[in-house]
C-alpha cells in the first residue's frame, strides 16, 4: 500500500543583474558584506564555479529561461528587438506541471510584454533605450514606472532617471527619493504581495528578478555611504589590458575600455557594492516573509511552520545573469570572458539540496532550468543543453561537463573562451590573439601564460578544443582545422534571425 503523494514544492528563482561571482562575503570577498545571502548559502549549496556563457542581459537570460546553450538559443551577443520565439521555457515547463507561475521585475525580452510561459508578469527592465519613447505610454513596457508616478511624494512626472545618471555609466550617487520607492524595494513588495494573492490550491513558481546592481549606481544613501567610507583601492591591471589598447577611452563614463581617476572609481565601487548591501537586505525581507507563510529552505529544527498549510516547502535559487568588470584590467561593464564579467553567484537551498556545501563543478545559466525542475520533481523537457546540478551537489557526479564554451560579440569581434574551472583559454576573433590563465594560481587573471613559450603545449590543447566547438559555425571561424581570425560576426545566429524574420512577416500579413 502506497502512502499519499508528496506535495510539489514551491520554487522561487531570485535573479539579480550584473552581480559578480566573487561578491559574496561567504566567498571570501575582502570588502563586500552579504550577511543574509551568506546565511542562505549555509542552508544549501553554493556553486563556486558558475558562469554566464554569453555574459550580457539578453543572451544570458535566453540561457536561463530555455536551458539552451548559445548555439541552441541563437544569441551570441547583445541585440534588442529580436523576438523571443522559444517553444520550451522554464515557466512553461512549470505551468505544464500545474504550477501557478509569476514574474516580478526584469525580463528583457521582445516584445516587452511577452510572457515566456508565465501566467502573469509585473515588469521593470530598468532603463532600456530600445523601449524608452516619450510618445509611448510607460504602462506598455514598465509597471514600476507607472506605479512610481502614482506614489505620494513622487509626482505624476516622476521617473527613476530623475537624478540624471546613465544606465551604463560608472558615475555614482545615492538614490534621490524615499527608499520605499526604489525599484529594488518595489520588486520585493510585489513579490510579497503575490504570496498573499496566489492560488493556495496549486504550487507556485516565482521569478523574482531585480534590475540592480546594474547601473545606475544609485543605492540608498546608507548603503552608498558605508562603502564610500571603505579604504580606497585601485582595480588590478594584468597582462591582458594590453590587448584592449585600441579601444581605450580614458575618462569616458560609459566606456567599455578605459581608466578612471581614483575618486570616480572609488565612488563607482561604493555605488555597486551599495546596491549589493541593499539587495542583501531586501532579499532577506522576502525570505523572512516566505518563511512566515510556512516552511522555507532549511527551516531550523523545532521552528514554527508559520501559517498552517499556507505554503509547502520551497526550493529557492539565487543567481545573476552576468558580472561587471568594474575597471579591472581597464575594462568596464560586461560581455568579456574574464571572471569579473562571466562568473556569477549561484546558490540553491530547499528540500533535497545538501546544506552547508560548496560545489566546484563548472555550472552555467543553462543548468538552472533543469536543476529547478529536478528539485521540484517536474519532468525535464527533452532537448535541453543544460544539466541538473543536484547530482554534483550531492557528490553523486563530480563534474557536469569537461569544459564550458562561452562567447560574446563585443568591440567588433567575438570573444571566445573555454574553461574547466582551473584554466581559462581566450581567443579574440578579430586579431587572433590568444590568452591563457591559471585560475587556481591566478584567480585575478593577471598573468597571461600564452606569452610564455613554456605553456605552448597547454595553449595548443585548449586551441584544439575551441576548434572542435567552432567547427561548422556559420561565421567560418574554423577552416582546415585551424582558427580563422577576422571573420564577420553577428550577435544573432542565422537560425534565430530567420525565425524572427518569419514571425515579423507573419504579423505583417
C-alpha positions as CSV (number, residue, x, y, z in Angstrom):
1,X,0.0,0.0,0.0
2,X,1.5,3.3,-1.0
3,X,1.2,6.5,1.0
4,X,-0.1,9.8,-0.2
5,X,1.9,11.5,-2.9
6,X,4.4,14.1,-1.7
7,X,3.2,17.6,-2.3
8,X,5.1,19.5,-5.0
9,X,7.4,22.1,-3.5
10,X,7.1,25.8,-4.4
11,X,10.0,27.2,-6.3
12,X,11.5,30.7,-6.2
13,X,14.2,31.9,-8.6
14,X,15.8,35.1,-7.4
15,X,17.8,36.7,-10.2
16,X,19.9,39.9,-9.9
17,X,21.5,41.8,-12.7
18,X,25.3,42.3,-13.1
19,X,26.4,40.8,-9.8
20,X,30.0,39.4,-9.9
21,X,30.5,35.9,-8.8
22,X,33.2,36.9,-6.2
23,X,31.0,39.5,-4.5
24,X,29.7,37.5,-1.5
25,X,31.4,37.6,1.9
26,X,30.8,33.8,2.1
27,X,33.1,33.6,-0.9
28,X,35.8,35.5,0.9
29,X,35.4,38.9,-0.7
30,X,37.6,41.4,1.2
31,X,35.1,44.3,1.1
32,X,31.6,43.2,0.3
33,X,29.4,42.1,3.2
34,X,26.3,40.0,2.4
35,X,25.3,38.5,5.8
36,X,21.8,37.4,4.7
37,X,22.9,35.8,1.5
38,X,25.7,34.1,3.4
39,X,23.1,32.6,5.9
40,X,21.0,31.5,2.9
41,X,24.1,29.8,1.3
42,X,24.8,28.0,4.6
43,X,21.3,26.4,4.4
44,X,22.1,25.0,0.9
45,X,24.7,24.7,-1.7
46,X,27.0,27.4,-3.2
47,X,28.3,26.7,-6.7
48,X,31.7,28.3,-6.7
49,X,32.4,27.9,-10.5
50,X,29.1,29.1,-12.0
51,X,29.3,31.1,-15.3
52,X,27.3,33.0,-17.8
53,X,28.5,31.8,-21.2
54,X,27.2,34.8,-23.0
55,X,27.6,37.5,-20.3
56,X,25.2,40.3,-21.2
57,X,21.5,40.6,-20.3
58,X,19.7,39.4,-23.4
59,X,21.7,36.2,-24.3
60,X,22.3,35.3,-20.6
61,X,18.5,35.4,-19.9
62,X,17.9,33.3,-23.0
63,X,20.0,30.6,-21.5
64,X,18.3,31.0,-18.1
65,X,14.8,30.7,-19.5
66,X,15.4,28.0,-22.1
67,X,18.1,25.7,-20.7
68,X,19.9,26.0,-24.0
69,X,23.5,26.9,-24.9
70,X,24.2,30.0,-27.1
71,X,24.2,27.8,-30.3
72,X,20.8,26.5,-29.2
73,X,19.0,29.8,-28.3
74,X,20.9,31.6,-31.1
75,X,22.1,34.7,-29.2
76,X,25.9,35.1,-29.1
77,X,25.8,38.8,-28.4
78,X,23.6,41.6,-27.3
79,X,20.8,42.9,-29.6
80,X,17.4,44.2,-28.6
81,X,14.3,43.9,-30.7
82,X,14.8,40.2,-31.8
83,X,11.6,38.3,-30.9
84,X,11.7,35.6,-28.3
85,X,10.4,32.6,-30.2
86,X,11.2,29.6,-27.9
87,X,8.8,26.8,-27.7
88,X,10.1,25.4,-24.4
89,X,10.7,27.7,-21.4
90,X,11.3,27.4,-17.7
91,X,8.0,29.0,-16.7
92,X,6.2,27.0,-19.4
93,X,7.5,23.7,-18.0
94,X,6.3,24.6,-14.5
95,X,3.0,25.7,-15.9
96,X,2.5,22.4,-17.7
97,X,3.1,20.6,-14.4
98,X,0.2,22.5,-12.7
99,X,2.2,25.4,-11.2
100,X,1.0,28.9,-10.9
101,X,3.8,31.0,-12.5
102,X,4.6,34.6,-11.7
103,X,7.4,37.0,-12.7
104,X,8.2,40.2,-10.9
105,X,10.9,42.5,-12.3
106,X,13.2,42.2,-15.2
107,X,12.6,40.0,-18.2
108,X,14.4,41.9,-21.0
109,X,12.6,40.1,-23.8
110,X,10.9,41.2,-27.0
111,X,8.1,42.2,-27.3
112,X,8.4,43.6,-23.8
113,X,5.1,42.0,-22.7
114,X,6.0,38.5,-24.0
115,X,5.2,36.2,-21.0
116,X,7.5,33.2,-21.8
117,X,5.1,30.9,-20.2
118,X,4.4,32.9,-17.1
119,X,0.7,33.4,-16.0
120,X,1.5,37.0,-15.1
121,X,4.3,39.4,-15.4
122,X,4.9,42.7,-13.4
123,X,7.6,44.3,-15.4
124,X,10.6,46.6,-14.7
125,X,13.5,46.1,-17.1
126,X,15.3,49.3,-16.0
127,X,16.2,52.0,-18.5
128,X,16.1,50.3,-21.9
129,X,17.0,52.6,-24.8
130,X,15.1,50.3,-27.1
131,X,11.8,50.8,-25.2
132,X,12.0,54.3,-23.8
133,X,10.0,56.5,-26.1
134,X,8.2,59.6,-24.8
135,X,5.4,59.0,-27.3
136,X,4.7,55.6,-25.7
137,X,2.7,55.2,-22.6
138,X,5.1,53.7,-20.0
139,X,2.4,51.2,-19.0
140,X,3.1,49.4,-22.2
141,X,6.6,48.4,-21.0
142,X,7.2,49.3,-17.3
143,X,4.9,48.6,-14.4
144,X,7.3,50.1,-11.9
145,X,7.5,53.5,-13.7
146,X,3.7,53.7,-13.9
147,X,3.4,52.8,-10.2
148,X,6.1,55.4,-9.2
149,X,4.2,58.2,-10.8
150,X,1.2,57.4,-8.6
151,X,3.1,57.4,-5.3
152,X,2.7,60.1,-2.7
153,X,5.7,62.4,-2.7
154,X,6.8,61.3,-6.2
155,X,4.7,63.4,-8.6
156,X,2.9,62.5,-11.8
157,X,6.0,63.0,-13.9
158,X,8.3,61.1,-11.5
159,X,11.0,58.9,-13.2
160,X,13.7,56.6,-11.9
161,X,16.1,58.6,-14.1
162,X,15.3,61.9,-12.4
163,X,18.7,62.0,-10.8
164,X,20.4,62.2,-14.2
165,X,22.6,59.0,-14.0
166,X,23.0,56.9,-17.1
167,X,22.1,53.2,-17.2
168,X,25.6,52.1,-18.2
169,X,27.7,54.8,-16.5
170,X,30.3,54.5,-13.8
171,X,29.1,57.7,-12.2
172,X,27.5,57.1,-8.8
173,X,25.3,58.9,-6.3
174,X,22.7,58.0,-3.7
175,X,19.1,57.4,-4.6
176,X,17.2,60.7,-4.7
177,X,13.8,59.5,-3.4
178,X,12.4,57.7,-0.4
179,X,13.9,54.2,-0.1
180,X,10.5,52.6,-0.3
181,X,10.3,54.0,-3.9
182,X,13.5,52.3,-5.0
183,X,12.9,49.7,-7.8
184,X,14.6,47.1,-5.5
185,X,12.0,47.7,-2.8
186,X,9.2,47.7,-5.4
187,X,10.2,44.3,-6.7
188,X,10.4,42.8,-3.2
189,X,7.0,44.3,-2.3
190,X,5.3,43.0,-5.4
191,X,6.7,39.5,-4.8
192,X,5.4,39.6,-1.2
193,X,2.0,40.7,-2.5
194,X,2.0,37.6,-4.7
195,X,2.4,35.4,-1.7
196,X,-0.9,36.7,-0.4
197,X,-2.7,36.6,-3.7
198,X,-1.5,33.3,-5.2
199,X,-3.8,30.3,-5.6
200,X,-3.5,28.2,-2.4
201,X,-4.5,25.0,-4.2
202,X,-1.5,25.0,-6.5
203,X,2.2,25.1,-6.1
204,X,3.9,28.2,-7.4
205,X,7.0,29.2,-9.4
206,X,8.0,32.8,-8.7
207,X,10.7,34.5,-10.7
208,X,11.8,37.5,-8.6
209,X,14.1,39.4,-10.9
210,X,15.9,42.5,-9.7
211,X,17.4,45.1,-12.0
212,X,20.2,46.1,-9.6
213,X,23.2,46.1,-9.0
214,X,23.3,47.0,-12.7
215,X,23.9,50.8,-13.2
216,X,22.7,53.4,-12.5
217,X,24.8,53.1,-9.3
218,X,22.2,54.7,-7.1
219,X,21.6,52.7,-3.9
220,X,20.1,54.3,-0.8
221,X,22.4,56.7,1.0
222,X,23.1,54.4,3.9
223,X,24.3,51.7,1.5
224,X,26.3,54.1,-0.6
225,X,28.0,55.7,2.4
226,X,29.1,52.5,4.1
227,X,31.3,51.6,1.1
228,X,32.3,55.2,0.3
229,X,33.8,55.1,3.8
230,X,35.8,51.9,3.0
231,X,39.5,52.2,2.5
232,X,40.5,53.4,-1.1
233,X,41.9,50.9,-3.5
234,X,42.5,50.5,-7.2
235,X,41.4,47.9,-9.7
236,X,44.0,45.3,-10.7
237,X,45.6,45.6,-14.1
238,X,47.1,42.5,-15.7
239,X,48.8,41.5,-18.9
240,X,45.5,41.2,-20.8
241,X,45.0,45.0,-20.6
242,X,47.5,45.5,-23.5
243,X,45.3,43.5,-25.8
244,X,42.5,46.1,-25.4
245,X,44.6,49.2,-26.0
246,X,42.9,50.0,-29.4
247,X,39.6,50.5,-27.7
248,X,40.8,52.5,-24.7
249,X,38.9,55.7,-23.9
250,X,40.1,57.1,-20.6
251,X,37.6,59.1,-18.6
252,X,34.6,58.3,-20.7
253,X,31.9,57.4,-18.1
254,X,30.3,54.6,-20.1
255,X,33.4,53.3,-21.9
256,X,33.9,49.5,-22.3
257,X,37.7,50.1,-22.1
258,X,39.3,53.0,-20.2
259,X,41.0,54.1,-17.0
260,X,39.1,56.3,-14.5
261,X,40.5,58.7,-11.9
262,X,40.7,57.2,-8.3
263,X,37.8,59.3,-7.0
264,X,35.4,58.2,-9.8
265,X,36.5,54.5,-9.4
266,X,36.0,54.6,-5.6
267,X,32.5,56.1,-6.0
268,X,31.6,53.6,-8.6
269,X,32.7,50.8,-6.3
270,X,30.6,52.3,-3.5
271,X,27.6,52.5,-5.7
272,X,28.0,49.0,-7.0
273,X,28.7,47.4,-3.6
274,X,26.0,49.6,-2.0
275,X,23.4,48.0,-4.4
276,X,24.5,44.6,-3.1
277,X,24.1,45.6,0.5
278,X,20.6,46.9,-0.3
279,X,19.7,43.8,-2.2
280,X,21.0,41.6,0.6
281,X,18.6,43.1,3.0
282,X,15.6,43.2,0.6
283,X,16.1,39.5,-0.4
284,X,16.2,38.7,3.4
285,X,12.9,40.7,3.7
286,X,11.3,38.5,1.1
287,X,12.8,35.2,2.5
288,X,11.6,36.1,6.0
289,X,8.1,36.7,4.7
290,X,8.2,33.5,2.7
291,X,9.1,31.6,5.9
292,X,6.2,33.2,7.8
293,X,3.9,31.6,5.2
294,X,5.2,28.2,6.0
295,X,8.4,26.1,5.9
296,X,11.1,27.5,3.6
297,X,14.5,26.2,2.6
298,X,16.3,24.6,5.6
299,X,14.0,25.5,8.5
300,X,15.7,25.4,11.9
301,X,14.8,22.3,13.9
302,X,11.8,23.0,16.0
303,X,11.0,26.3,14.3
304,X,7.4,27.2,13.8
305,X,5.9,26.3,10.5
306,X,4.1,29.7,10.3
307,X,0.6,29.8,8.9
308,X,-0.6,26.2,8.9
309,X,-0.9,24.9,5.3
310,X,-0.2,28.3,3.8
311,X,2.9,27.1,1.9
312,X,4.8,23.9,1.2
313,X,8.5,23.6,1.5
314,X,10.2,25.8,-1.0
315,X,13.2,25.4,-3.3
316,X,15.0,28.8,-3.6
317,X,17.8,29.7,-6.0
318,X,19.8,32.9,-6.2
319,X,21.7,33.7,-9.4
320,X,22.9,36.6,-11.6
321,X,22.8,37.0,-15.3
322,X,26.4,38.1,-15.6
323,X,29.0,40.2,-13.7
324,X,30.8,43.6,-14.0
325,X,34.4,44.3,-14.8
326,X,34.4,47.4,-12.6
327,X,37.7,48.8,-14.1
328,X,39.7,45.6,-13.7
329,X,42.4,45.4,-16.5
330,X,41.0,48.8,-17.6
331,X,37.7,47.1,-18.6
332,X,34.1,48.1,-17.7
333,X,30.6,46.7,-18.0
334,X,30.2,43.1,-19.3
335,X,30.4,40.8,-22.3
336,X,34.0,39.8,-21.5
337,X,35.3,36.2,-20.9
338,X,37.1,37.2,-17.7
339,X,36.0,36.2,-14.2
340,X,34.6,39.7,-13.3
341,X,32.2,39.6,-16.2
342,X,31.5,35.9,-16.8
343,X,31.5,34.3,-13.3
344,X,28.2,34.6,-11.4
345,X,26.9,33.7,-7.9
346,X,24.7,30.6,-7.8
347,X,23.1,29.5,-4.5
348,X,20.5,26.7,-4.1
349,X,18.6,25.7,-1.0
350,X,15.5,23.6,-0.2
351,X,14.3,20.0,0.1
352,X,16.8,17.6,-1.3
353,X,19.6,20.1,-1.5
354,X,22.7,19.5,0.7
355,X,23.2,22.1,3.3
356,X,26.5,24.0,4.1
357,X,28.0,22.7,0.9
358,X,30.3,24.3,-1.7
359,X,30.3,22.6,-5.1
360,X,33.1,23.4,-7.6
361,X,31.5,21.7,-10.7
362,X,31.5,24.1,-13.7
363,X,27.9,25.3,-13.9
364,X,26.2,27.6,-16.4
365,X,22.9,29.5,-16.6
366,X,21.5,26.8,-18.9
367,X,21.7,24.4,-15.9
368,X,19.3,26.4,-13.8
369,X,16.2,25.3,-15.6
370,X,16.8,21.5,-15.4
371,X,18.1,21.9,-11.8
372,X,15.0,23.6,-10.6
373,X,12.7,21.2,-12.4
374,X,14.6,18.3,-11.0
375,X,14.4,19.7,-7.5
376,X,10.7,20.1,-7.8
377,X,10.2,16.6,-9.3
378,X,8.9,18.1,-12.5
379,X,9.9,16.3,-15.8
380,X,12.8,17.9,-17.5
381,X,11.9,18.6,-21.2
382,X,14.0,16.8,-23.8
383,X,16.5,18.7,-25.9
384,X,17.9,20.9,-23.3
385,X,21.7,21.7,-23.3
386,X,21.8,22.2,-19.5
387,X,22.1,19.6,-16.8
388,X,20.7,19.3,-13.3
389,X,23.3,20.3,-10.8
390,X,21.7,18.3,-8.0
391,X,23.8,15.1,-8.5
392,X,27.0,17.2,-8.4
393,X,25.8,19.0,-5.2
394,X,25.1,15.6,-3.6
395,X,28.5,14.3,-4.6
396,X,27.0,11.7,-6.9
397,X,28.6,13.1,-10.0
398,X,31.8,15.1,-9.6
399,X,31.5,17.2,-12.8
400,X,28.7,18.3,-15.0
401,X,30.9,18.9,-18.0
402,X,34.6,18.6,-19.0
403,X,34.7,22.2,-20.0
404,X,32.4,25.2,-20.8
405,X,32.4,27.1,-24.0
406,X,31.5,30.8,-23.8
407,X,31.5,33.7,-26.3
408,X,30.2,37.2,-26.9
409,X,30.3,39.6,-29.8
410,X,31.9,42.8,-28.4
411,X,34.2,45.5,-29.8
412,X,33.5,44.4,-33.3
413,X,34.7,40.8,-32.8
414,X,33.8,37.6,-31.0
415,X,35.5,37.0,-27.7
416,X,35.6,33.2,-27.5
417,X,36.6,31.3,-24.3
418,X,36.8,27.9,-22.7
419,X,37.2,26.9,-19.0
420,X,37.2,23.8,-16.8
421,X,37.3,25.9,-13.7
422,X,41.0,25.5,-13.3
423,X,42.3,27.1,-16.5
424,X,40.8,29.5,-19.0
425,X,41.6,30.0,-22.7
426,X,40.5,33.1,-24.6
427,X,40.6,33.7,-28.4
428,X,39.9,37.2,-29.8
429,X,38.4,36.6,-33.2
430,X,39.3,40.0,-34.6
431,X,43.1,39.7,-34.2
432,X,43.5,36.0,-33.4
433,X,45.1,36.9,-30.0
434,X,45.2,34.0,-27.6
435,X,45.3,34.2,-23.8
436,X,45.7,31.5,-21.1
437,X,45.1,31.9,-17.4
438,X,45.7,29.5,-14.5
439,X,42.7,30.2,-12.4
440,X,43.8,28.1,-9.5
441,X,47.1,30.0,-9.0
442,X,46.0,33.3,-10.6
443,X,42.2,33.9,-9.9
444,X,42.6,37.6,-10.8
445,X,43.8,36.6,-14.4
446,X,46.8,38.9,-14.0
447,X,49.4,36.8,-15.8
448,X,48.7,35.7,-19.4
449,X,50.5,32.3,-19.8
450,X,50.0,32.4,-23.6
451,X,53.0,34.8,-23.6
452,X,55.2,32.1,-22.0
453,X,56.7,29.6,-24.5
454,X,56.8,27.0,-21.8
455,X,53.0,27.0,-21.8
456,X,52.7,26.4,-25.6
457,X,51.5,22.8,-25.2
458,X,48.7,24.0,-22.9
459,X,47.6,26.7,-25.3
460,X,47.7,24.1,-28.1
461,X,45.4,21.7,-26.2
462,X,42.8,24.4,-25.5
463,X,43.0,25.7,-29.1
464,X,42.1,22.2,-30.3
465,X,39.1,22.2,-28.0
466,X,37.9,25.5,-29.3
467,X,38.3,24.3,-32.9
468,X,36.0,21.4,-32.0
469,X,33.5,23.8,-30.6
470,X,33.5,26.2,-33.6
471,X,33.8,23.7,-36.5
472,X,30.8,24.2,-38.8
473,X,29.8,27.5,-37.3
474,X,28.2,29.9,-39.9
475,X,30.8,32.6,-39.2
476,X,33.6,30.5,-40.6
477,X,35.7,30.6,-37.5
478,X,37.4,27.4,-38.5
479,X,39.0,26.3,-41.8
480,X,41.2,23.3,-42.5
481,X,41.2,22.5,-38.8
482,X,42.6,25.9,-37.8
483,X,41.0,29.1,-36.2
484,X,40.5,31.9,-38.7
485,X,40.6,35.4,-37.4
486,X,39.0,38.4,-39.0
487,X,35.7,36.8,-39.9
488,X,32.5,39.0,-39.8
489,X,30.4,38.5,-36.6
490,X,26.7,38.9,-35.8
491,X,25.2,38.9,-32.3
492,X,22.4,36.7,-33.5
493,X,22.9,33.3,-35.3
494,X,21.2,32.8,-38.7
495,X,18.7,30.2,-37.5
496,X,17.2,32.6,-34.9
497,X,17.5,35.6,-37.3
498,X,15.5,33.7,-39.9
499,X,12.9,32.6,-37.4
500,X,12.5,36.2,-36.2
501,X,12.0,37.5,-39.7
502,X,9.4,34.8,-40.4
503,X,7.5,35.9,-37.3
504,X,7.7,39.6,-38.4
505,X,6.4,38.7,-41.8
506,X,3.5,36.7,-40.3
507,X,2.5,39.6,-38.2
508,X,2.6,42.0,-41.2
509,X,0.2,39.6,-43.0
